[in-house]
Amino acid sequence: MTAPLLGVNIDHAATLRQVRHAAYPAIKEVVEAAEAGGADFITAHLREDRRHIQDADVPAIMAASGTWLNLEIAAVPAMVEAACGWQPKSVCLVPERREELTTEGGLDVKGAAAAPAQAAAAALRAAGIEVSVFVDPDPEQIDAAAGAGADAVEIHTGAYANAANEEAAAREYALVAAAAAHGRAKGLTVNVGHGLTLANVGRLRQLDFIVEYNIGHSIICDALFCGLPQAVGRMRKALGL
């Protein structure tokens, strides 16, 4: 069994900077600290509203990183064109609503909704960029992501992470597990992310074919108390890495 990879999402380090429009914390130092703690790669979401990560941060992350960048973007032409210019190793297509606090669910890529993802995936793959799609734990969405040309799916774990009790958590975990197995059977790389913490990530390790865990908010919160390298290390330990 190959050990999974931990991608540290640094969006909320940028959030701290943007609430004051300050120059700190410097993205370069955030990347270096995350990787010092054992981040296998860096994830960042360049939103259309630019509420945290900014355009200039993307090349800065890539320059500072000793690993690689997984860039999250909306499946819209302007963002795809920018990503093709920057050439990160991978891009994850995600949904966006300007009024949301954070990504609220997976990207709908079924039926008529598939066209933007198909166009984005084609352009990104032509530029040599690996493409994943952030989807709910729904086999039909996974089939649609494969049909759209994705190399991977990232299964949205928010409902599992936010479950009100153990019964609900077990039910949501079963949905994630079934969706992950379906993605694997389709020949897709299967990743997971959203809402994962030290307290809830361990159960997902039963799914030994998950390739990447993308975790950010809880690590940044933990870092307030112990420092970013230590917070990343604590998450690695929770993952059994």
C-alpha positions as CSV (number, residue, x, y, z in Angstrom):
1,M,0.0,0.0,0.0
2,T,1.4,3.4,-1.1
3,A,1.2,6.1,1.6
4,P,-1.2,8.9,0.7
5,L,-0.1,12.5,0.2
6,L,-1.0,15.4,2.4
7,G,-1.7,18.6,0.5
8,V,-1.8,21.6,2.8
9,N,-4.3,24.3,1.7
10,I,-2.9,27.7,2.6
11,D,-5.9,29.8,1.7
12,H,-6.6,30.9,5.2
13,A,-3.1,32.1,5.8
14,A,-3.9,34.4,2.9
15,T,-7.2,35.3,4.6
16,L,-5.3,36.6,7.6
17,R,-3.3,38.8,5.3
18,Q,-6.2,40.1,3.2
19,V,-8.4,41.2,6.2
20,R,-5.8,43.9,6.7
21,H,-4.6,44.1,3.1
22,A,-1.2,43.6,4.7
23,A,2.1,42.2,3.4
24,Y,2.1,39.5,6.0
25,P,2.1,36.6,6.5
26,A,4.3,36.3,3.5
27,I,3.1,33.5,1.2
28,K,6.7,32.4,0.7
29,E,7.2,31.8,4.4
30,V,3.8,30.0,4.7
31,V,4.8,27.6,2.0
32,E,8.2,27.0,3.5
33,A,6.8,26.4,7.0
34,A,4.1,23.9,5.6
35,E,6.7,22.0,3.7
36,A,9.1,22.0,6.7
37,G,6.3,20.2,8.6
38,G,5.9,17.6,5.9
39,A,3.4,18.9,3.4
40,D,3.7,16.7,0.3
41,F,2.4,19.6,-1.8
42,I,0.6,22.9,-1.5
43,T,-3.0,23.6,-2.4
44,A,-4.4,27.1,-3.0
45,H,-7.8,28.3,-4.3
46,L,-7.7,31.4,-6.5
47,R,-11.3,32.5,-6.3
48,E,-12.9,34.8,-8.8
49,D,-13.6,37.3,-6.0
50,R,-9.9,37.1,-4.8
51,R,-11.0,37.0,-1.2
52,H,-7.8,35.3,0.0
53,I,-5.2,34.0,-2.6
54,Q,-4.3,36.7,-5.1
55,D,-2.9,36.3,-8.7
56,A,0.6,37.2,-7.6
57,D,0.5,34.5,-5.0
58,V,0.3,31.7,-7.6
59,P,3.8,32.2,-9.1
60,A,5.1,33.0,-5.6
61,I,3.9,29.7,-4.3
62,M,5.4,27.8,-7.2
63,A,8.7,29.6,-6.8
64,A,8.9,29.0,-3.0
65,S,7.7,25.4,-3.1
66,G,10.1,22.5,-3.1
67,T,7.1,20.2,-3.9
68,W,4.3,21.3,-6.2
69,L,1.1,23.4,-6.4
70,N,-2.4,22.0,-6.8
71,L,-4.4,25.1,-7.9
72,E,-8.2,25.2,-7.3
73,I,-10.2,27.3,-9.8
74,A,-13.7,27.8,-11.2
75,A,-14.3,26.2,-14.6
76,V,-14.5,29.6,-16.4
77,P,-12.4,30.7,-19.3
78,A,-10.5,33.5,-17.6
79,M,-9.3,31.3,-14.7
80,V,-8.4,28.4,-17.0
81,E,-6.4,30.7,-19.3
82,A,-4.5,32.0,-16.2
83,A,-3.8,28.5,-15.0
84,C,-2.5,27.5,-18.4
85,G,-0.1,30.4,-18.2
86,W,1.2,29.5,-14.8
87,Q,1.5,25.8,-15.4
88,P,0.9,24.3,-11.9
89,K,1.3,20.5,-11.8
90,S,-2.4,20.1,-11.2
91,V,-5.7,22.0,-11.2
92,C,-8.9,21.1,-9.4
93,L,-12.1,22.5,-10.8
94,V,-14.4,23.7,-8.0
95,P,-17.8,25.4,-7.8
96,E,-18.0,29.0,-6.6
97,R,-20.7,31.3,-5.3
98,R,-19.7,34.8,-4.2
99,E,-22.0,34.8,-1.2
100,E,-20.6,31.5,0.3
101,L,-18.3,31.4,3.2
102,T,-16.5,28.4,1.8
103,T,-17.1,25.9,-0.9
104,E,-20.5,24.4,-0.1
105,G,-20.6,21.3,-2.3
106,G,-19.2,19.6,-5.3
107,L,-19.2,20.9,-8.9
108,D,-22.2,19.7,-10.9
109,V,-20.8,18.1,-14.1
110,K,-23.8,16.1,-15.1
111,G,-25.8,16.6,-18.3
112,A,-26.0,20.2,-19.6
113,A,-23.8,21.3,-16.7
114,A,-20.8,19.3,-18.1
115,A,-19.8,21.7,-20.8
116,P,-17.7,24.2,-18.8
117,A,-15.8,21.4,-17.1
118,Q,-15.2,19.6,-20.4
119,A,-13.9,22.8,-22.0
120,A,-11.7,23.5,-19.0
121,A,-10.3,20.0,-18.8
122,A,-9.5,19.9,-22.5
123,A,-7.6,23.2,-22.3
124,L,-5.7,22.3,-19.1
125,R,-4.7,18.8,-20.3
126,A,-3.5,20.3,-23.6
127,A,-1.2,22.5,-21.5
128,G,0.1,19.5,-19.7
129,I,-1.7,20.1,-16.4
130,E,-3.3,17.3,-14.5
131,V,-7.1,17.9,-14.0
132,S,-9.3,16.9,-11.1
133,V,-12.9,17.8,-10.3
134,F,-14.3,18.4,-6.9
135,V,-17.5,16.4,-6.6
136,D,-20.0,15.3,-4.0
137,P,-19.9,11.6,-3.1
138,D,-22.2,10.7,-5.9
139,P,-21.4,8.0,-8.4
140,E,-23.2,9.8,-11.2
141,Q,-21.1,12.9,-10.7
142,I,-18.0,10.7,-10.7
143,D,-19.0,9.2,-14.0
144,A,-19.6,12.7,-15.4
145,A,-16.2,13.9,-14.2
146,A,-14.6,11.0,-16.0
147,G,-16.6,11.8,-19.1
148,A,-15.5,15.4,-18.9
149,G,-11.9,14.3,-19.2
150,A,-10.7,14.5,-15.6
151,D,-7.7,12.5,-14.5
152,A,-8.9,12.6,-10.8
153,V,-11.8,13.4,-8.6
154,E,-11.6,15.0,-5.2
155,I,-14.5,13.8,-3.2
156,H,-16.2,16.5,-1.0
157,T,-16.1,15.3,2.6
158,G,-17.9,18.2,4.1
159,A,-21.1,16.3,5.0
160,Y,-19.0,13.6,6.7
161,A,-16.9,16.2,8.5
162,N,-19.9,18.2,9.7
163,A,-22.1,15.3,10.7
164,A,-24.0,16.1,13.9
165,N,-23.5,12.7,15.6
166,E,-21.8,9.3,15.1
167,E,-24.8,7.8,13.3
168,A,-24.8,10.6,10.7
169,A,-21.0,10.4,10.4
170,A,-21.1,6.7,9.7
171,R,-23.8,7.2,7.1
172,E,-21.8,10.0,5.4
173,Y,-18.6,8.0,5.6
174,A,-20.4,5.1,3.8
175,L,-21.3,7.5,1.0
176,V,-17.7,8.7,0.7
177,A,-16.4,5.2,0.7
178,A,-18.8,4.0,-2.0
179,A,-18.0,7.0,-4.2
180,A,-14.3,6.6,-3.7
181,A,-14.5,2.9,-4.7
182,H,-16.6,3.9,-7.7
183,G,-14.0,6.4,-8.8
184,R,-11.2,3.9,-8.4
185,A,-13.2,1.4,-10.5
186,K,-13.5,4.1,-13.2
187,G,-9.7,4.4,-13.4
188,L,-9.6,7.8,-11.7
189,T,-7.2,9.0,-9.1
190,V,-9.3,9.5,-6.0
191,N,-8.6,12.3,-3.6
192,V,-10.6,13.7,-0.7
193,G,-11.0,17.1,1.1
194,H,-13.1,19.6,2.9
195,G,-13.7,20.0,6.6
196,L,-11.2,17.4,7.6
197,T,-9.6,17.7,11.1
198,L,-7.4,15.7,13.5
199,A,-10.6,14.3,15.0
200,N,-12.3,13.0,11.9
201,V,-9.6,12.2,9.3
202,G,-8.5,8.8,10.8
203,R,-11.6,6.9,9.6
204,L,-10.9,7.8,6.0
205,R,-7.6,6.0,6.2
206,Q,-9.6,2.7,6.0
207,L,-9.8,3.7,2.3
208,D,-6.3,2.7,1.4
209,F,-6.6,3.8,-2.2
210,I,-7.1,7.5,-1.5
211,V,-4.1,9.2,-3.1
212,E,-4.3,12.8,-1.7
213,Y,-5.8,14.5,1.3
214,N,-6.3,18.2,0.9
215,I,-6.6,19.9,4.3
216,G,-6.3,23.5,5.2
217,H,-8.6,25.3,7.6
218,S,-8.1,23.0,10.5
219,I,-4.3,22.9,10.1
220,I,-4.1,26.7,10.0
221,C,-6.3,26.9,13.1
222,D,-4.1,24.3,14.9
223,A,-1.0,26.4,13.9
224,L,-2.2,29.3,16.0
225,F,-1.4,27.2,19.1
226,C,1.6,25.1,18.0
227,G,3.1,26.7,14.8
228,L,2.5,25.6,11.2
229,P,5.3,23.0,10.9
230,Q,4.0,21.3,14.0
231,A,0.4,21.5,12.9
232,V,1.2,19.9,9.6
233,G,3.2,17.2,11.5
234,R,0.2,16.6,13.8
235,M,-2.0,16.0,10.8
236,R,0.5,13.7,9.2
237,K,0.5,11.7,12.4
238,A,-3.3,11.5,12.4
239,L,-3.1,10.1,8.9
240,G,-0.6,7.6,10.0
241,L,2.2,9.0,7.9
